[in-house]
Amino acid sequence: MGKQHRDRFNLQSHISLATSNTPILGRIITLLHLVPAVLCGCSDAEHPAYEEIRREIGIALTKSQDVKGPLDIFVFEDDRMQRLDCYLRLEDFSLWKGGVVTGSGDRIISFVTGIQKKKEDWTGITSRAALEKVTVNLEDESRDAAIMSGETTGSTAELVPVSSQICLERLSCDFTGKPYSDNSIKEVKVYLTNVNASCGILASGEISPTRIINQGRLSEEDLAGFKDKSLVCHHVKDPVGKSDSWTPIDFLCYPNNASEEGPGTPFTRLVIEGKVDGRTFYWPIDINRNERQGVDRAGSGIDRGRRYTFDITITGKGVSDPDTPVSSEYVDVNFKIKEWEEQEDYAILF
């Protein structure tokens, strides 16, 4: 490995040059004044004309969730090869107030945070194509520090979670008119099935599952791989009845917005499992697969960085298969699509 390449990753002693104790205003982080020799892996002695071609790039970077831990910054040449121009890791995101200084020419700037990698683990990332191949796993996600990424070729960028939230905001049952009208649902579990558990760090647009967990049903073997099993499964302590008493449940999953369901692209489902009259029933609900005209991204499945919320009333005994979507005969569902921070709200009733 040449000296120039090694210098791109030998940044630990220079990080203080790129930080400042100046408070960050609001949600905007302005990039100013990084040392060019540090970022570009070269020196003025090696490139006598460097001072003439260096330039400063200022970027407004917003984030859709609080960031904890390091921020990795990659600057790529914006041409056919998209080779790495410079790399920087900031161990403390909150203190960073800097900028990117690069050579001449168009640039693509990529940001990654929340990922469990050491600085030296990025050594093989010498092009944007290499960064695109980096995948993250749902088992490594954290509620406190979601894995996020963002890119720009201009002056603004946004860090967006790779995952999306699935929230059961309310669950109740109303068996009025049924022979079992006074019953509640006992031993309730709520979980996600057909979950995409791996995703490219820069993935966008249509994203098909690459590794599926809880395929067709809840898998204890799959759950064993999670540090936090509640990311995809929750056991409800009390029976579910007509009461309005309910504590919202949040899950995480990676995007799954393949246009058609098939053997390799099963739709991700929110499943309610419980017992009525001592028998186990399931109420599986496809997540965002009921199209409604005029509603942005309705029916498209799960995109990055969204919040899919459910208010569900169970009105009848469900089905015997956790992979068979339940019909409206057995549930009333109020479903909404929101931004991660609930800045935008789309309502769908079915």
VEXSE-981922 format. One record per residue (C-alpha): residue number from 1; residue in three letters; x, y, z. Coordinates in Angstrom, 2 decimals, decimal comma. Example, Ala and Ser with C-alpha at 12.3 -4.5 7.8 and 13.67 -1.06 7.14 Angstrom:
R   k   r       X       Y       Z
R   1 Ala   12,30   -4,50    7,80
R   2 Ser   13,67   -1,06    7,14
end
This chain:
R   k   r       X       Y       Z
R   1 Met    0,00    0,00    0,00
R   2 Gly    1,51    3,38   -1,04
R   3 Lys    2,19    6,23    1,31
R   4 Gln   -0,48    8,42   -0,25
R   5 His   -3,14    5,73    0,30
R   6 Arg   -2,01    5,07    3,86
R   7 Asp   -2,21    8,76    4,72
R   8 Arg   -5,90    8,82    3,83
R   9 Phe   -6,59    6,63    6,82
R  10 Asn   -3,91    7,91    9,20
R  11 Leu   -6,16   10,63   10,61
R  12 Gln   -6,40   10,01   14,34
R  13 Ser   -3,77   12,59   15,28
R  14 His   -5,41   15,23   13,08
R  15 Ile   -9,02   14,93   14,21
R  16 Ser   -8,67   17,83   16,62
R  17 Leu   -7,97   20,07   13,63
R  18 Ala  -11,44   19,36   12,29
R  19 Thr  -13,40   19,97   15,50
R  20 Ser  -14,50   23,05   17,34
R  21 Asn  -16,18   23,85   20,64
R  22 Thr  -18,40   26,37   18,90
R  23 Pro  -22,03   25,30   19,51
R  24 Ile  -23,88   23,78   16,58
R  25 Leu  -26,87   25,93   15,68
R  26 Gly  -30,12   24,00   15,56
R  27 Arg  -29,99   20,94   13,32
R  28 Ile  -27,50   22,37   10,84
R  29 Ile  -23,84   21,43   10,79
R  30 Thr  -21,78   23,67    8,50
R  31 Leu  -18,63   22,22    7,01
R  32 Leu  -15,71   24,69    7,09
R  33 His  -11,91   24,66    7,15
R  34 Leu  -10,46   21,17    7,17
R  35 Val   -6,74   20,81    6,54
R  36 Pro   -6,24   19,77    2,90
R  37 Ala   -3,17   17,63    3,55
R  38 Val   -5,14   15,60    6,08
R  39 Leu   -8,19   15,03    3,90
R  40 Cys   -6,54   14,51    0,55
R  41 Gly   -3,69   12,30    1,66
R  42 Cys   -0,99   14,44    0,09
R  43 Ser    1,29   17,33    0,93
R  44 Asp    2,29   20,56   -0,78
R  45 Ala    5,79   19,12   -1,24
R  46 Glu    4,39   16,26   -3,28
R  47 His    2,11   18,60   -5,25
R  48 Pro    3,71   22,04   -5,59
R  49 Ala    0,65   23,42   -7,37
R  50 Tyr   -1,75   22,15   -4,69
R  51 Glu   -2,42   25,59   -3,23
R  52 Glu   -3,68   26,72   -6,61
R  53 Ile   -6,22   23,91   -7,06
R  54 Arg   -7,48   23,41   -3,51
R  55 Arg  -10,99   24,53   -2,72
R  56 Glu  -13,34   24,58    0,19
R  57 Ile  -16,76   22,90    0,06
R  58 Gly  -19,42   24,09    2,51
R  59 Ile  -22,38   21,82    3,19
R  60 Ala  -25,48   22,08    5,37
R  61 Leu  -25,99   18,63    6,90
R  62 Thr  -29,33   17,87    8,54
R  63 Lys  -30,30   14,75   10,43
R  64 Ser  -33,68   13,10   10,95
R  65 Gln  -32,68   11,63   14,32
R  66 Asp  -30,16   12,38   17,04
R  67 Val  -26,70   11,10   16,17
R  68 Lys  -24,46    9,34   18,65
R  69 Gly  -20,98    8,08   17,99
R  70 Pro  -18,66    8,76   15,08
R  71 Leu  -19,37   10,26   11,68
R  72 Asp  -17,49    8,86    8,69
R  73 Ile  -17,07   11,18    5,70
R  74 Phe  -16,03   10,02    2,23
R  75 Val  -15,31   12,34   -0,68
R  76 Phe  -15,33   10,70   -4,11
R  77 Glu  -14,47   12,08   -7,52
R  78 Asp  -17,69   12,54   -9,47
R  79 Asp  -16,64   10,81  -12,66
R  80 Arg  -16,91    7,33  -14,16
R  81 Met  -14,47    5,74  -11,68
R  82 Gln  -15,73    7,60   -8,58
R  83 Arg  -12,44    7,02   -6,76
R  84 Leu  -11,90    8,08   -3,16
R  85 Asp  -10,44   11,56   -2,91
R  86 Cys  -10,41   11,86    0,88
R  87 Tyr  -11,76   10,28    4,07
R  88 Leu  -12,30   11,57    7,60
R  89 Arg  -13,68   10,10   10,80
R  90 Leu  -15,00   12,32   13,57
R  91 Glu  -15,27   10,36   16,81
R  92 Asp  -17,57   12,95   18,39
R  93 Phe  -20,22   14,05   15,93
R  94 Ser  -21,64   16,75   18,17
R  95 Leu  -18,41   18,74   18,32
R  96 Trp  -17,70   18,81   14,63
R  97 Lys  -17,79   22,17   12,90
R  98 Gly  -15,58   21,89    9,88
R  99 Gly  -15,47   21,65    6,13
R 100 Val  -14,16   19,65    3,24
R 101 Val  -11,18   20,87    1,24
R 102 Thr  -10,48   18,89   -1,93
R 103 Gly   -8,84   19,19   -5,30
R 104 Ser  -10,60   20,56   -8,35
R 105 Gly  -13,45   18,81  -10,09
R 106 Asp  -16,92   17,62   -9,12
R 107 Arg  -17,26   15,57   -5,94
R 108 Ile  -19,72   13,17   -4,31
R 109 Ile  -19,68   13,42   -0,52
R 110 Ser  -21,03   10,46    1,47
R 111 Phe  -21,79   10,45    5,21
R 112 Val  -22,25    7,38    7,42
R 113 Thr  -23,01    7,21   11,14
R 114 Gly  -24,17    4,63   13,67
R 115 Ile  -22,33    1,76   12,01
R 116 Gln  -20,20   -0,51   14,20
R 117 Lys  -16,87   -0,16   12,40
R 118 Lys  -13,44    0,98   13,47
R 119 Lys  -11,66    3,58   11,39
R 120 Glu   -9,25    1,00   10,00
R 121 Asp  -12,17   -1,15    8,83
R 122 Trp  -12,78    1,38    6,06
R 123 Thr   -9,31    0,91    4,54
R 124 Gly  -10,63   -1,06    1,58
R 125 Ile  -13,09    1,65    0,59
R 126 Thr  -11,19    3,23   -2,31
R 127 Ser  -14,22    4,06   -4,48
R 128 Arg  -17,90    4,80   -4,14
R 129 Ala  -18,66    1,40   -5,70
R 130 Ala  -16,85   -0,21   -2,75
R 131 Leu  -18,90    1,82   -0,27
R 132 Glu  -22,10    0,81   -2,04
R 133 Lys  -21,24   -2,84   -1,35
R 134 Val  -21,07   -2,28    2,42
R 135 Thr  -24,12   -3,84    4,10
R 136 Val  -25,51   -3,44    7,58
R 137 Asn  -27,46   -5,96    9,67
R 138 Leu  -30,67   -5,36   11,59
R 139 Glu  -29,31   -7,35   14,53
R 140 Asp  -26,72   -4,60   15,07
R 141 Glu  -29,21   -1,73   15,10
R 142 Ser  -29,89    0,32   18,21
R 143 Arg  -32,92    2,39   19,17
R 144 Asp  -30,59    5,04   20,57
R 145 Ala  -28,30    5,39   17,54
R 146 Ala  -29,80    4,31   14,24
R 147 Ile  -27,47    3,55   11,33
R 148 Met  -27,82    6,47    8,92
R 149 Ser  -26,29    7,68    5,69
R 150 Gly  -26,58   10,57    3,28
R 151 Glu  -24,98   11,85    0,11
R 152 Thr  -24,67   15,08   -1,83
R 153 Thr  -23,07   16,56   -4,90
R 154 Gly  -24,11   20,05   -3,83
R 155 Ser  -24,36   22,18   -0,72
R 156 Thr  -26,94   20,25    1,35
R 157 Ala  -27,24   16,69    2,63
R 158 Glu  -29,49   14,79    5,02
R 159 Leu  -28,63   11,82    7,19
R 160 Val  -31,50    9,34    6,82
R 161 Pro  -31,86    6,05    8,73
R 162 Val  -31,33    2,92    6,66
R 163 Ser  -34,18    1,35    8,65
R 164 Ser  -37,82    2,30    9,10
R 165 Gln  -40,07    2,25   12,14
R 166 Ile  -43,20    0,12   12,40
R 167 Cys  -45,37    1,36   15,25
R 168 Leu  -48,45   -0,25   16,76
R 169 Glu  -49,87    2,87   18,38
R 170 Arg  -53,01    1,19   19,67
R 171 Leu  -54,46   -2,33   19,82
R 172 Ser  -57,86   -3,36   21,14
R 173 Cys  -60,55   -5,92   20,39
R 174 Asp  -64,31   -5,58   20,03
R 175 Phe  -66,20   -8,82   19,48
R 176 Thr  -69,62   -7,20   19,68
R 177 Gly  -72,27   -9,37   18,00
R 178 Lys  -70,12  -12,49   18,20
R 179 Pro  -70,91  -15,51   20,43
R 180 Tyr  -67,63  -14,74   22,24
R 181 Ser  -68,42  -11,02   22,63
R 182 Asp  -67,19  -10,84   26,23
R 183 Asn  -63,83  -12,45   25,50
R 184 Ser  -60,43  -10,79   25,39
R 185 Ile  -57,30  -11,92   23,55
R 186 Lys  -54,77  -13,58   25,82
R 187 Glu  -51,06  -14,43   25,57
R 188 Val  -50,61  -11,77   22,93
R 189 Lys  -47,43  -11,40   20,89
R 190 Val  -46,80   -8,74   18,28
R 191 Tyr  -43,98   -9,19   15,78
R 192 Leu  -42,75   -8,64   12,23
R 193 Thr  -42,41  -11,41    9,67
R 194 Asn  -40,65  -11,57    6,29
R 195 Val  -38,22   -8,98    7,57
R 196 Asn  -35,39   -7,70    5,39
R 197 Ala  -32,47   -7,95    7,84
R 198 Ser  -29,57   -6,78    5,63
R 199 Cys  -29,30   -3,65    3,52
R 200 Gly  -26,71   -1,65    1,62
R 201 Ile  -25,55    1,40    3,53
R 202 Leu  -26,33    3,66    0,54
R 203 Ala  -29,38    1,75   -0,73
R 204 Ser  -32,23    3,84   -2,14
R 205 Gly  -35,21    3,57   -4,45
R 206 Glu  -36,63    0,07   -4,94
R 207 Ile  -35,01   -2,24   -2,39
R 208 Ser  -35,69   -5,99   -2,36
R 209 Pro  -34,87   -8,20    0,64
R 210 Thr  -31,35   -9,64    0,64
R 211 Arg  -31,60  -11,68    3,86
R 212 Ile  -34,98  -12,55    5,36
R 213 Ile  -35,66  -13,35    9,01
R 214 Asn  -38,92  -14,56   10,56
R 215 Gln  -39,83  -15,92    7,16
R 216 Gly  -43,50  -16,79    7,23
R 217 Arg  -43,60  -16,98   11,02
R 218 Leu  -41,80  -16,05   14,22
R 219 Ser  -38,43  -17,80   14,50
R 220 Glu  -36,77  -18,12   17,89
R 221 Glu  -33,57  -19,07   16,08
R 222 Asp  -33,61  -15,76   14,21
R 223 Leu  -34,40  -13,82   17,38
R 224 Ala  -31,36  -15,35   19,08
R 225 Gly  -29,12  -13,27   16,81
R 226 Phe  -30,43   -9,96   18,15
R 227 Lys  -28,88   -7,90   20,92
R 228 Asp  -32,34   -6,39   21,37
R 229 Lys  -35,12   -8,82   20,38
R 230 Ser  -37,75   -6,13   20,93
R 231 Leu  -36,68   -4,58   17,63
R 232 Val  -38,86   -7,19   15,89
R 233 Cys  -40,90   -8,95   18,60
R 234 His  -42,84   -7,92   21,71
R 235 His  -44,76   -9,99   24,28
R 236 Val  -47,82   -8,15   25,62
R 237 Lys  -48,17   -8,58   29,36
R 238 Asp  -51,93   -8,12   29,76
R 239 Pro  -54,89   -9,51   27,78
R 240 Val  -56,15   -7,24   25,00
R 241 Gly  -59,79   -6,18   25,30
R 242 Lys  -61,98   -3,13   24,64
R 243 Ser  -59,94   -0,96   26,96
R 244 Asp  -58,12    2,10   25,59
R 245 Ser  -55,16    1,29   27,82
R 246 Trp  -52,26    0,56   25,51
R 247 Thr  -48,56    1,43   25,38
R 248 Pro  -47,32    1,96   21,80
R 249 Ile  -44,84   -0,59   20,45
R 250 Asp  -42,08    0,35   18,01
R 251 Phe  -40,22   -2,07   15,73
R 252 Leu  -37,41   -1,57   13,23
R 253 Cys  -36,90   -3,19    9,84
R 254 Tyr  -35,00   -2,52    6,65
R 255 Pro  -36,73   -1,44    3,42
R 256 Asn  -38,74   -3,94    1,41
R 257 Asn  -40,53   -2,21   -1,43
R 258 Ala  -40,28   -4,77   -4,23
R 259 Ser  -43,20   -4,18   -6,56
R 260 Glu  -44,50   -7,76   -6,50
R 261 Glu  -44,62  -10,51   -3,90
R 262 Gly  -42,75  -13,69   -4,80
R 263 Pro  -40,57  -16,44   -3,27
R 264 Gly  -37,62  -14,05   -2,84
R 265 Thr  -39,67  -10,93   -2,17
R 266 Pro  -42,32  -11,73    0,46
R 267 Phe  -44,14   -8,71    1,81
R 268 Thr  -43,16   -7,65    5,33
R 269 Arg  -46,06   -8,15    7,74
R 270 Leu  -47,10   -6,97   11,18
R 271 Val  -48,49  -10,02   12,98
R 272 Ile  -50,65  -10,11   16,08
R 273 Glu  -50,82  -13,52   17,73
R 274 Gly  -53,07  -14,46   20,62
R 275 Lys  -55,57  -16,88   22,07
R 276 Val  -59,36  -16,69   22,05
R 277 Asp  -61,26  -19,43   23,87
R 278 Gly  -57,94  -21,23   24,36
R 279 Arg  -57,18  -21,44   20,64
R 280 Thr  -54,33  -19,58   18,92
R 281 Phe  -55,21  -17,16   16,14
R 282 Tyr  -53,15  -14,81   13,96
R 283 Trp  -53,95  -11,42   12,50
R 284 Pro  -51,20  -10,78    9,87
R 285 Ile  -51,32   -7,37    8,15
R 286 Asp  -49,27   -6,40    5,10
R 287 Ile  -47,30   -3,22    5,76
R 288 Asn  -48,22   -0,51    3,25
R 289 Arg  -49,48   -2,76    0,46
R 290 Asn  -53,00   -1,36    0,14
R 291 Glu  -52,89    1,31   -2,57
R 292 Arg  -54,88    4,51   -2,18
R 293 Gln  -54,89    7,01   -5,03
R 294 Gly  -53,36   10,38   -4,21
R 295 Val  -51,43    9,24   -1,14
R 296 Asp  -47,66    9,52   -1,54
R 297 Arg  -45,93    6,11   -1,57
R 298 Ala  -49,13    4,35   -0,47
R 299 Gly  -49,05    0,68   -1,42
R 300 Ser  -45,34    0,74   -2,21
R 301 Gly  -44,12   -1,26    0,79
R 302 Ile  -41,45   -0,11    3,21
R 303 Asp  -39,09    2,72    2,23
R 304 Arg  -36,06    4,07    4,09
R 305 Gly  -36,49    6,45    6,98
R 306 Arg  -40,28    6,30    7,25
R 307 Arg  -42,60    5,62   10,18
R 308 Tyr  -45,54    3,28    9,50
R 309 Thr  -48,16    3,49   12,23
R 310 Phe  -51,15    1,28   13,01
R 311 Asp  -54,26    1,71   15,15
R 312 Ile  -55,92   -1,72   15,11
R 313 Thr  -59,20   -3,01   16,47
R 314 Ile  -59,65   -6,78   16,19
R 315 Thr  -63,29   -7,65   15,48
R 316 Gly  -63,23  -11,40   14,99
R 317 Lys  -61,19  -14,55   15,38
R 318 Gly  -58,27  -14,47   13,01
R 319 Val  -56,61  -17,05   10,76
R 320 Ser  -54,62  -20,19   11,53
R 321 Asp  -51,57  -19,24    9,41
R 322 Pro  -49,31  -16,31   10,40
R 323 Asp  -48,35  -15,82    6,73
R 324 Thr  -51,89  -15,37    5,38
R 325 Pro  -52,94  -11,69    5,47
R 326 Val  -56,12  -11,25    7,46
R 327 Ser  -59,14   -9,64    5,78
R 328 Ser  -61,09   -6,60    6,93
R 329 Glu  -63,75   -9,02    8,20
R 330 Tyr  -61,55   -9,61   11,25
R 331 Val  -59,80   -6,27   11,79
R 332 Asp  -60,34   -2,52   11,50
R 333 Val  -57,08   -0,78   10,66
R 334 Asn  -56,18    2,90   10,69
R 335 Phe  -52,82    3,13    8,96
R 336 Lys  -50,57    6,17    8,49
R 337 Ile  -47,27    6,86    6,75
R 338 Lys  -45,09    9,49    8,37
R 339 Glu  -41,58   10,81    8,15
R 340 Trp  -39,27    9,41   10,83
R 341 Glu  -39,79   12,56   12,91
R 342 Glu  -43,49   12,73   12,06
R 343 Gln  -43,08   15,98   10,12
R 344 Glu  -45,43   14,76    7,41
R 345 Asp  -48,58   12,70    7,80
R 346 Tyr  -50,46   10,61    5,23
R 347 Ala  -53,63    8,86    6,40
R 348 Ile  -55,07    5,70    4,88
R 349 Leu  -58,14    3,91    6,16
R 350 Phe  -59,06    0,33    5,25
end
